[in-house]
Amino acid sequence: MNKITFKLDMDLDLELDFILVGISTTLRDYRLCHFINKKTGLNFVYGKESVLDHNGNIKLKPQEELDFHLIVEKNKNKKEILHHFQVYRYCHDNLDFEYYLVNNKSLENGTLIPEASNFDYFFLIKHYIDEEDLIKLLENIRSIKEVMLLKEIDPISLKSKENLIF
């Protein structure tokens, strides 16, 4: 019998349909969210996901998955380490847009995007945002005096880009 082998070529670029902005600051995550909320009118809340789905039903996920962005790292000894990255979210009611602020350091002291370790946080904007609105939003965040660096990053260029998919 002849054996036929198929190769599946997956394109992760389709999953990277968001704007990514790196933020360097001396502020703790909750303080940064406070200032972003104050300067932009957004309303960031703690956690990656709401406990309720779109129909108002309680999600059947562990609280850990709702609160944190979880990444499993295999170290040199092939031991798995589960990293918990703190996340804040602001999602419009009809899901026209979603904003996330993700800590670049895990509670276990790992790094979400090692090649961009100079950034403390990543600001992700999912779905469409008008260029003028984006510029105004970034200017407002840049006006926070404790924000030292704010830079838009092409997620496709990152080696660890798969860590940003959630």
N, C-alpha and C positions, 0 to 999 in steps of 0.2 A: 504494500500500500504506500502511495506517495504522501509525504507529509507536506502540508502547505502552512507557511508561517506568514502571519500578517503583523505589520508594525503599526502601532497607533501613535500618531504624531499629534500631541496636544499643544495647543498654542495658549500659554498662560497670559499673553498680552491682552486677550479679550477680557480677562478678569481684572485687569488693572485700569479699568475705566474710571479713574478718579484723579483729582488734583492733589498733589502731595506737597506740603510745606513743612520744612524743618524749622524748629524754634529752639533758640538757645536763650536761657534765662536763669536767674538765680531763684526764681519763685518755685514754690511747691505746686504740685498739680492743681489742688483745690483753689489756691490763691490765683493762679493763672486763669483758671476758669472763671473765677469771680470777676477779675479785671476784663476778660474777654466779654463776659456777659454785660458788664457795665458799659464798655466802650462800643459794643456792636449791637446790643439789643437781642442777642441770642440768649438762649436759656439752657446752658449745658447742665446735664444731670449725671450723676455717677452711674457707671455700669455700661457694658457693651450693648445689652439688650434690655428691653422692658420685660417684666414678668408676664405681661399680657400679650397675646398675639393680636392680629389685625381685627379679629372678630370679638375681642374682649375676653377670650378664654385664657386661663392660666396655662403657660407653657410647661411642658413636661420635661424640663431640662434641669440639671443640677444648678444650684445658685451660683456655684463657681463659674460655670459656663456663661451665665447671664452677666456676671459682674466683671470678669477679666477676659482679656485676649490671652489664650493659652497656647504656648508653643512647647513642643517636646524636643529637647536637645539630646543627642547621643554624644557622650564625651569619648575620650580616647580609650577608656576601659569598656566601651560599649554599654555603659550604664546610662539609663535614661533619666533626664532631669526635666521636670515639668516647671516651666517658667510662667509666672503670673504677671502680666503687664496691665497696669491700671488704665482704664478707659473711661472717658466722659463722652456723652453723646448729646446731640441736639437733632431731632428728627421732626420735620414738619408733619402735621397731622395727616395729610394725604400723601405723604412720602414723596413729595416733589423733590426734596433734597434731604441729605443726611450729612451732618458734620460730626467728626470724631476727633478727639484729642487723645492721643495714645502716648504713654510714657515710653521712652526709649530704654529705660532700665527696668528690669523685672524686680520683683520682691526678693528674688534669689540672686540678684546682682548680675544677671545676664543682660545682654544687649539685643534689642529687637533687630536693629540694622547695624551690624558691626562696622561696615564701611562708612557709616555716617555717625560715628560715635561722638562727634562734636556737637550734635543736636541732643537736647534734653527731651524734646517732645516732637511728635509729628501730628500735624493737622491735616486730616483727610476730608476732602469735599467730594462726596459721591453724587452722581447725577449732574445735570447741566447747571452751570452758573454763568451768567452773563459776564463778559470780560470787565465791564465797568463796575459791576457789583463786586467782582473778585478784587479789583484794585482798591476799591473803597474799604472792603473788609480787611485786606492786608494792611492798608494804611492805618486803620483803627487799631489793629493788633500791634503794629510797629510803634504806635504812639504810647504804648505802655512803657513807662520809663525803665522797668526792669528787664524788658526784652532787649537782649543785646544783638541778636541776629535772627533774621527771618528770611528764608530763602526757598523759592519754589524748586522742587526736585523732580526730575523725570523718573518715575518709578521703574520704567523699563530698563534704565541703565544700572539699576542696583542688583548686585549679586544675590542679596537676601530678599528679593522682591516678594517671594512666596510668603514671607512672614507678615506681609501687609494684607493678605487676603483673609477677610472674615465677613 
